[in-house]
Amino acid sequence: MSNEIENVLQERGATYGDFRAVAYRSQSIQTHLRLDDSAKRYNDVQREALQMIASKLARIASGDANHRDSWIDIAGYAKLVADSI
C-alpha cells in the first residue's frame, strides 16, 4: 500500500507541483478572501467553492497550467454556486 501511495504522490506532484508550494499559494489566496468582513456574507456553498477554487488556482500556479481538469473543476465549482443562487 505504501508503494501505491508513493506512486500517487509522485503522479500528483508531476501534475500539480510541490505540495508545499500548492499549500502556500492556496492558503495565501484564502487569506485574502478573509481579509475583511466580506467573508461573512458568503453562504456555505460559496465558501466551500471559493476554497476549492483557491486550491485549483494554486495547483495551476504551481504545476501544469495546461492540465485541463483543473480548469474544468474551477468552472464546475463556479457553476455549482451559480446554480445555488
Backbone atoms as SQL, in Angstrom:
CREATE TABLE atoms (id INTEGER PRIMARY KEY, chain TEXT, resi INTEGER, resn TEXT, atom TEXT, x REAL, y REAL, z REAL);
INSERT INTO atoms VALUES
  (1, 'A', 1, 'MET', 'N', 0.824, -1.196, 0.000),
  (2, 'A', 1, 'MET', 'CA', 0.000, 0.000, 0.000),
  (3, 'A', 1, 'MET', 'C', 0.865, 1.256, 0.000),
  (4, 'A', 2, 'SER', 'N', 1.934, 1.290, 0.778),
  (5, 'A', 2, 'SER', 'CA', 2.771, 2.489, 0.820),
  (6, 'A', 2, 'SER', 'C', 3.397, 2.764, -0.545),
  (7, 'A', 3, 'ASN', 'N', 3.677, 1.715, -1.306),
  (8, 'A', 3, 'ASN', 'CA', 4.198, 1.885, -2.656),
  (9, 'A', 3, 'ASN', 'C', 3.140, 2.527, -3.556),
  (10, 'A', 4, 'GLU', 'N', 1.903, 2.096, -3.386),
  (11, 'A', 4, 'GLU', 'CA', 0.791, 2.660, -4.159),
  (12, 'A', 4, 'GLU', 'C', 0.604, 4.142, -3.822),
  (13, 'A', 5, 'ILE', 'N', 0.671, 4.460, -2.544),
  (14, 'A', 5, 'ILE', 'CA', 0.537, 5.855, -2.105),
  (15, 'A', 5, 'ILE', 'C', 1.670, 6.693, -2.672),
  (16, 'A', 6, 'GLU', 'N', 2.876, 6.174, -2.615),
  (17, 'A', 6, 'GLU', 'CA', 4.038, 6.892, -3.148),
  (18, 'A', 6, 'GLU', 'C', 3.884, 7.152, -4.644),
  (19, 'A', 7, 'ASN', 'N', 3.374, 6.171, -5.368),
  (20, 'A', 7, 'ASN', 'CA', 3.150, 6.345, -6.806),
  (21, 'A', 7, 'ASN', 'C', 2.136, 7.455, -7.083),
  (22, 'A', 8, 'VAL', 'N', 1.059, 7.465, -6.308),
  (23, 'A', 8, 'VAL', 'CA', 0.036, 8.506, -6.469),
  (24, 'A', 8, 'VAL', 'C', 0.626, 9.877, -6.161),
  (25, 'A', 9, 'LEU', 'N', 1.401, 9.973, -5.082),
  (26, 'A', 9, 'LEU', 'CA', 2.010, 11.255, -4.714),
  (27, 'A', 9, 'LEU', 'C', 2.968, 11.752, -5.790),
  (28, 'A', 10, 'GLN', 'N', 3.732, 10.858, -6.373),
  (29, 'A', 10, 'GLN', 'CA', 4.653, 11.244, -7.446),
  (30, 'A', 10, 'GLN', 'C', 3.884, 11.713, -8.680),
  (31, 'A', 11, 'GLU', 'N', 2.820, 10.988, -9.000),
  (32, 'A', 11, 'GLU', 'CA', 1.988, 11.368, -10.150),
  (33, 'A', 11, 'GLU', 'C', 1.351, 12.743, -9.938),
  (34, 'A', 12, 'ARG', 'N', 0.791, 12.954, -8.755),
  (35, 'A', 12, 'ARG', 'CA', 0.157, 14.247, -8.445),
  (36, 'A', 12, 'ARG', 'C', 1.196, 15.373, -8.429),
  (37, 'A', 13, 'GLY', 'N', 2.361, 15.093, -7.880),
  (38, 'A', 13, 'GLY', 'CA', 3.422, 16.094, -7.847),
  (39, 'A', 13, 'GLY', 'C', 3.860, 16.506, -9.242),
  (40, 'A', 14, 'ALA', 'N', 3.909, 15.549, -10.153),
  (41, 'A', 14, 'ALA', 'CA', 4.293, 15.856, -11.530),
  (42, 'A', 14, 'ALA', 'C', 3.255, 16.743, -12.215),
  (43, 'A', 15, 'THR', 'N', 1.994, 16.564, -11.852),
  (44, 'A', 15, 'THR', 'CA', 0.915, 17.348, -12.462),
  (45, 'A', 15, 'THR', 'C', 0.698, 18.675, -11.759),
  (46, 'A', 16, 'TYR', 'N', 0.664, 18.645, -10.424),
  (47, 'A', 16, 'TYR', 'CA', 0.255, 19.823, -9.649),
  (48, 'A', 16, 'TYR', 'C', 1.406, 20.582, -9.007),
  (49, 'A', 17, 'GLY', 'N', 2.593, 20.044, -9.028),
  (50, 'A', 17, 'GLY', 'CA', 3.732, 20.705, -8.404),
  (51, 'A', 17, 'GLY', 'C', 3.923, 20.273, -6.964),
  (52, 'A', 18, 'ASP', 'N', 4.920, 20.852, -6.340),
  (53, 'A', 18, 'ASP', 'CA', 5.267, 20.533, -4.958),
  (54, 'A', 18, 'ASP', 'C', 4.109, 20.888, -4.022),
  (55, 'A', 19, 'PHE', 'N', 3.707, 19.961, -3.176),
  (56, 'A', 19, 'PHE', 'CA', 2.551, 20.180, -2.307),
  (57, 'A', 19, 'PHE', 'C', 2.742, 21.377, -1.389),
  (58, 'A', 20, 'ARG', 'N', 3.965, 21.588, -0.914),
  (59, 'A', 20, 'ARG', 'CA', 4.204, 22.752, -0.039),
  (60, 'A', 20, 'ARG', 'C', 3.925, 24.054, -0.773),
  (61, 'A', 21, 'ALA', 'N', 4.323, 24.130, -2.030),
  (62, 'A', 21, 'ALA', 'CA', 4.061, 25.335, -2.830),
  (63, 'A', 21, 'ALA', 'C', 2.564, 25.504, -3.075),
  (64, 'A', 22, 'VAL', 'N', 1.891, 24.407, -3.370),
  (65, 'A', 22, 'VAL', 'CA', 0.436, 24.452, -3.573),
  (66, 'A', 22, 'VAL', 'C', -0.253, 24.917, -2.296),
  (67, 'A', 23, 'ALA', 'N', 0.141, 24.339, -1.166),
  (68, 'A', 23, 'ALA', 'CA', -0.472, 24.700, 0.120),
  (69, 'A', 23, 'ALA', 'C', -0.255, 26.175, 0.429),
  (70, 'A', 24, 'TYR', 'N', 0.955, 26.663, 0.216),
  (71, 'A', 24, 'TYR', 'CA', 1.261, 28.070, 0.483),
  (72, 'A', 24, 'TYR', 'C', 0.394, 28.983, -0.382),
  (73, 'A', 25, 'ARG', 'N', 0.343, 28.691, -1.670),
  (74, 'A', 25, 'ARG', 'CA', -0.440, 29.538, -2.579),
  (75, 'A', 25, 'ARG', 'C', -1.928, 29.476, -2.253),
  (76, 'A', 26, 'SER', 'N', -2.431, 28.289, -1.999),
  (77, 'A', 26, 'SER', 'CA', -3.850, 28.136, -1.674),
  (78, 'A', 26, 'SER', 'C', -4.214, 28.898, -0.407),
  (79, 'A', 27, 'GLN', 'N', -3.398, 28.749, 0.621),
  (80, 'A', 27, 'GLN', 'CA', -3.673, 29.447, 1.878),
  (81, 'A', 27, 'GLN', 'C', -3.540, 30.960, 1.717),
  (82, 'A', 28, 'SER', 'N', -2.609, 31.408, 0.883),
  (83, 'A', 28, 'SER', 'CA', -2.463, 32.847, 0.627),
  (84, 'A', 28, 'SER', 'C', -3.717, 33.410, -0.034),
  (85, 'A', 29, 'ILE', 'N', -4.228, 32.701, -1.036),
  (86, 'A', 29, 'ILE', 'CA', -5.460, 33.137, -1.700),
  (87, 'A', 29, 'ILE', 'C', -6.610, 33.172, -0.701),
  (88, 'A', 30, 'GLN', 'N', -6.738, 32.116, 0.095),
  (89, 'A', 30, 'GLN', 'CA', -7.835, 32.050, 1.060),
  (90, 'A', 30, 'GLN', 'C', -7.716, 33.139, 2.124),
  (91, 'A', 31, 'THR', 'N', -6.502, 33.468, 2.513),
  (92, 'A', 31, 'THR', 'CA', -6.300, 34.554, 3.476),
  (93, 'A', 31, 'THR', 'C', -6.827, 35.864, 2.900),
  (94, 'A', 32, 'HIS', 'N', -6.545, 36.121, 1.645),
  (95, 'A', 32, 'HIS', 'CA', -7.029, 37.355, 1.009),
  (96, 'A', 32, 'HIS', 'C', -8.551, 37.381, 0.921),
  (97, 'A', 33, 'LEU', 'N', -9.154, 36.234, 0.778),
  (98, 'A', 33, 'LEU', 'CA', -10.618, 36.175, 0.729),
  (99, 'A', 33, 'LEU', 'C', -11.248, 36.458, 2.087),
  (100, 'A', 34, 'ARG', 'N', -10.455, 36.338, 3.152),
  (101, 'A', 34, 'ARG', 'CA', -10.971, 36.540, 4.514),
  (102, 'A', 34, 'ARG', 'C', -10.451, 37.818, 5.164),
  (103, 'A', 35, 'LEU', 'N', -9.858, 38.709, 4.408),
  (104, 'A', 35, 'LEU', 'CA', -9.195, 39.875, 4.991),
  (105, 'A', 35, 'LEU', 'C', -10.140, 40.844, 5.700),
  (106, 'A', 36, 'ASP', 'N', -11.357, 40.902, 5.273),
  (107, 'A', 36, 'ASP', 'CA', -12.287, 41.832, 5.911),
  (108, 'A', 36, 'ASP', 'C', -13.608, 41.115, 6.198),
  (109, 'A', 37, 'ASP', 'N', -14.603, 41.869, 6.563),
  (110, 'A', 37, 'ASP', 'CA', -15.890, 41.275, 6.929),
  (111, 'A', 37, 'ASP', 'C', -16.679, 40.734, 5.741),
  (112, 'A', 38, 'SER', 'N', -16.188, 40.941, 4.532),
  (113, 'A', 38, 'SER', 'CA', -16.932, 40.466, 3.364),
  (114, 'A', 38, 'SER', 'C', -17.096, 38.947, 3.369),
  (115, 'A', 39, 'ALA', 'N', -16.170, 38.237, 3.993),
  (116, 'A', 39, 'ALA', 'CA', -16.257, 36.777, 4.043),
  (117, 'A', 39, 'ALA', 'C', -17.494, 36.309, 4.790),
  (118, 'A', 40, 'LYS', 'N', -18.013, 37.128, 5.669),
  (119, 'A', 40, 'LYS', 'CA', -19.197, 36.748, 6.451),
  (120, 'A', 40, 'LYS', 'C', -20.452, 36.670, 5.597),
  (121, 'A', 41, 'ARG', 'N', -20.432, 37.292, 4.446),
  (122, 'A', 41, 'ARG', 'CA', -21.635, 37.291, 3.606),
  (123, 'A', 41, 'ARG', 'C', -21.755, 36.037, 2.742),
  (124, 'A', 42, 'TYR', 'N', -20.688, 35.238, 2.663),
  (125, 'A', 42, 'TYR', 'CA', -20.727, 34.019, 1.860),
  (126, 'A', 42, 'TYR', 'C', -21.513, 32.933, 2.581),
  (127, 'A', 43, 'ASN', 'N', -22.354, 32.219, 1.830),
  (128, 'A', 43, 'ASN', 'CA', -23.018, 31.066, 2.431),
  (129, 'A', 43, 'ASN', 'C', -22.073, 29.860, 2.344),
  (130, 'A', 44, 'ASP', 'N', -22.487, 28.734, 2.889),
  (131, 'A', 44, 'ASP', 'CA', -21.613, 27.555, 2.933),
  (132, 'A', 44, 'ASP', 'C', -21.186, 27.100, 1.538),
  (133, 'A', 45, 'VAL', 'N', -22.108, 27.123, 0.591),
  (134, 'A', 45, 'VAL', 'CA', -21.790, 26.689, -0.773),
  (135, 'A', 45, 'VAL', 'C', -20.743, 27.616, -1.393),
  (136, 'A', 46, 'GLN', 'N', -20.928, 28.912, -1.234),
  (137, 'A', 46, 'GLN', 'CA', -19.972, 29.876, -1.780),
  (138, 'A', 46, 'GLN', 'C', -18.609, 29.743, -1.114),
  (139, 'A', 47, 'ARG', 'N', -18.607, 29.605, 0.189),
  (140, 'A', 47, 'ARG', 'CA', -17.350, 29.496, 0.939),
  (141, 'A', 47, 'ARG', 'C', -16.577, 28.243, 0.518),
  (142, 'A', 48, 'GLU', 'N', -17.279, 27.120, 0.409),
  (143, 'A', 48, 'GLU', 'CA', -16.617, 25.875, 0.010),
  (144, 'A', 48, 'GLU', 'C', -16.088, 25.975, -1.418),
  (145, 'A', 49, 'ALA', 'N', -16.891, 26.538, -2.308),
  (146, 'A', 49, 'ALA', 'CA', -16.454, 26.688, -3.698),
  (147, 'A', 49, 'ALA', 'C', -15.226, 27.589, -3.789),
  (148, 'A', 50, 'LEU', 'N', -15.219, 28.679, -3.037),
  (149, 'A', 50, 'LEU', 'CA', -14.057, 29.570, -3.042),
  (150, 'A', 50, 'LEU', 'C', -12.806, 28.850, -2.545),
  (151, 'A', 51, 'GLN', 'N', -12.957, 28.013, -1.522),
  (152, 'A', 51, 'GLN', 'CA', -11.807, 27.252, -1.017),
  (153, 'A', 51, 'GLN', 'C', -11.304, 26.269, -2.071),
  (154, 'A', 52, 'MET', 'N', -12.222, 25.584, -2.728),
  (155, 'A', 52, 'MET', 'CA', -11.822, 24.613, -3.743),
  (156, 'A', 52, 'MET', 'C', -11.197, 25.311, -4.953),
  (157, 'A', 53, 'ILE', 'N', -11.772, 26.448, -5.350),
  (158, 'A', 53, 'ILE', 'CA', -11.208, 27.206, -6.466),
  (159, 'A', 53, 'ILE', 'C', -9.814, 27.715, -6.109),
  (160, 'A', 54, 'ALA', 'N', -9.630, 28.162, -4.873),
  (161, 'A', 54, 'ALA', 'CA', -8.300, 28.600, -4.427),
  (162, 'A', 54, 'ALA', 'C', -7.292, 27.460, -4.551),
  (163, 'A', 55, 'SER', 'N', -7.711, 26.269, -4.170),
  (164, 'A', 55, 'SER', 'CA', -6.831, 25.106, -4.272),
  (165, 'A', 55, 'SER', 'C', -6.496, 24.800, -5.732),
  (166, 'A', 56, 'LYS', 'N', -7.494, 24.871, -6.590),
  (167, 'A', 56, 'LYS', 'CA', -7.262, 24.608, -8.018),
  (168, 'A', 56, 'LYS', 'C', -6.348, 25.667, -8.632),
  (169, 'A', 57, 'LEU', 'N', -6.556, 26.940, -8.274),
  (170, 'A', 57, 'LEU', 'CA', -5.681, 28.004, -8.769),
  (171, 'A', 57, 'LEU', 'C', -4.244, 27.789, -8.303),
  (172, 'A', 58, 'ALA', 'N', -4.083, 27.370, -7.060),
  (173, 'A', 58, 'ALA', 'CA', -2.746, 27.110, -6.527),
  (174, 'A', 58, 'ALA', 'C', -2.076, 25.965, -7.274),
  (175, 'A', 59, 'ARG', 'N', -2.841, 24.935, -7.607),
  (176, 'A', 59, 'ARG', 'CA', -2.285, 23.818, -8.373),
  (177, 'A', 59, 'ARG', 'C', -1.851, 24.270, -9.761),
  (178, 'A', 60, 'ILE', 'N', -2.674, 25.112, -10.390),
  (179, 'A', 60, 'ILE', 'CA', -2.332, 25.624, -11.720),
  (180, 'A', 60, 'ILE', 'C', -1.055, 26.457, -11.648),
  (181, 'A', 61, 'ALA', 'N', -0.960, 27.312, -10.638),
  (182, 'A', 61, 'ALA', 'CA', 0.205, 28.188, -10.487),
  (183, 'A', 61, 'ALA', 'C', 1.469, 27.408, -10.147),
  (184, 'A', 62, 'SER', 'N', 1.320, 26.277, -9.475),
  (185, 'A', 62, 'SER', 'CA', 2.479, 25.502, -9.016),
  (186, 'A', 62, 'SER', 'C', 2.871, 24.380, -9.959),
  (187, 'A', 63, 'GLY', 'N', 1.956, 23.971, -10.806),
  (188, 'A', 63, 'GLY', 'CA', 2.205, 22.799, -11.636),
  (189, 'A', 63, 'GLY', 'C', 1.928, 23.049, -13.105),
  (190, 'A', 64, 'ASP', 'N', 1.222, 22.123, -13.703),
  (191, 'A', 64, 'ASP', 'CA', 0.940, 22.146, -15.135),
  (192, 'A', 64, 'ASP', 'C', -0.285, 23.015, -15.415),
  (193, 'A', 65, 'ALA', 'N', -0.055, 24.206, -15.939),
  (194, 'A', 65, 'ALA', 'CA', -1.153, 25.136, -16.236),
  (195, 'A', 65, 'ALA', 'C', -2.020, 24.642, -17.388),
  (196, 'A', 66, 'ASN', 'N', -1.559, 23.637, -18.099),
  (197, 'A', 66, 'ASN', 'CA', -2.331, 23.078, -19.208),
  (198, 'A', 66, 'ASN', 'C', -3.112, 21.830, -18.815),
  (199, 'A', 67, 'HIS', 'N', -3.145, 21.526, -17.526),
  (200, 'A', 67, 'HIS', 'CA', -3.915, 20.369, -17.060),
  (201, 'A', 67, 'HIS', 'C', -5.401, 20.738, -17.114),
  (202, 'A', 68, 'ARG', 'N', -6.061, 20.279, -18.142),
  (203, 'A', 68, 'ARG', 'CA', -7.444, 20.662, -18.447),
  (204, 'A', 68, 'ARG', 'C', -8.403, 20.442, -17.280),
  (205, 'A', 69, 'ASP', 'N', -8.254, 19.347, -16.569),
  (206, 'A', 69, 'ASP', 'CA', -9.167, 19.040, -15.462),
  (207, 'A', 69, 'ASP', 'C', -9.199, 20.141, -14.409),
  (208, 'A', 70, 'SER', 'N', -8.076, 20.785, -14.165),
  (209, 'A', 70, 'SER', 'CA', -8.048, 21.858, -13.166),
  (210, 'A', 70, 'SER', 'C', -8.974, 22.999, -13.576),
  (211, 'A', 71, 'TRP', 'N', -8.934, 23.365, -14.844),
  (212, 'A', 71, 'TRP', 'CA', -9.788, 24.447, -15.347),
  (213, 'A', 71, 'TRP', 'C', -11.256, 24.026, -15.347),
  (214, 'A', 72, 'ILE', 'N', -11.514, 22.790, -15.717),
  (215, 'A', 72, 'ILE', 'CA', -12.889, 22.284, -15.703),
  (216, 'A', 72, 'ILE', 'C', -13.423, 22.256, -14.280),
  (217, 'A', 73, 'ASP', 'N', -12.590, 21.857, -13.332),
  (218, 'A', 73, 'ASP', 'CA', -13.006, 21.851, -11.924),
  (219, 'A', 73, 'ASP', 'C', -13.404, 23.246, -11.458),
  (220, 'A', 74, 'ILE', 'N', -12.606, 24.257, -11.820),
  (221, 'A', 74, 'ILE', 'CA', -12.928, 25.634, -11.431),
  (222, 'A', 74, 'ILE', 'C', -14.284, 26.036, -12.007),
  (223, 'A', 75, 'ALA', 'N', -14.491, 25.744, -13.284),
  (224, 'A', 75, 'ALA', 'CA', -15.774, 26.062, -13.918),
  (225, 'A', 75, 'ALA', 'C', -16.915, 25.319, -13.235),
  (226, 'A', 76, 'GLY', 'N', -16.666, 24.087, -12.853),
  (227, 'A', 76, 'GLY', 'CA', -17.694, 23.293, -12.175),
  (228, 'A', 76, 'GLY', 'C', -18.084, 23.875, -10.829),
  (229, 'A', 77, 'TYR', 'N', -17.088, 24.275, -10.040),
  (230, 'A', 77, 'TYR', 'CA', -17.404, 24.882, -8.739),
  (231, 'A', 77, 'TYR', 'C', -18.152, 26.196, -8.916),
  (232, 'A', 78, 'ALA', 'N', -17.759, 26.991, -9.907),
  (233, 'A', 78, 'ALA', 'CA', -18.463, 28.249, -10.172),
  (234, 'A', 78, 'ALA', 'C', -19.907, 27.975, -10.587),
  (235, 'A', 79, 'LYS', 'N', -20.126, 26.944, -11.391),
  (236, 'A', 79, 'LYS', 'CA', -21.486, 26.589, -11.809),
  (237, 'A', 79, 'LYS', 'C', -22.323, 26.130, -10.624),
  (238, 'A', 80, 'LEU', 'N', -21.731, 25.358, -9.729),
  (239, 'A', 80, 'LEU', 'CA', -22.471, 24.914, -8.544),
  (240, 'A', 80, 'LEU', 'C', -22.955, 26.103, -7.723),
  (241, 'A', 81, 'VAL', 'N', -22.106, 27.113, -7.591),
  (242, 'A', 81, 'VAL', 'CA', -22.516, 28.317, -6.859),
  (243, 'A', 81, 'VAL', 'C', -23.613, 29.040, -7.627),
  (244, 'A', 82, 'ALA', 'N', -23.401, 29.238, -8.921),
  (245, 'A', 82, 'ALA', 'CA', -24.399, 29.946, -9.729),
  (246, 'A', 82, 'ALA', 'C', -25.751, 29.239, -9.678),
  (247, 'A', 83, 'ASP', 'N', -25.733, 27.915, -9.719),
  (248, 'A', 83, 'ASP', 'CA', -26.983, 27.147, -9.660),
  (249, 'A', 83, 'ASP', 'C', -27.663, 27.246, -8.303),
  (250, 'A', 84, 'SER', 'N', -26.892, 27.555, -7.268),
  (251, 'A', 84, 'SER', 'CA', -27.467, 27.614, -5.916),
  (252, 'A', 84, 'SER', 'C', -28.038, 28.991, -5.576),
  (253, 'A', 85, 'ILE', 'N', -27.792, 29.959, -6.434),
  (254, 'A', 85, 'ILE', 'CA', -28.250, 31.330, -6.160),
  (255, 'A', 85, 'ILE', 'C', -29.635, 31.546, -6.757);
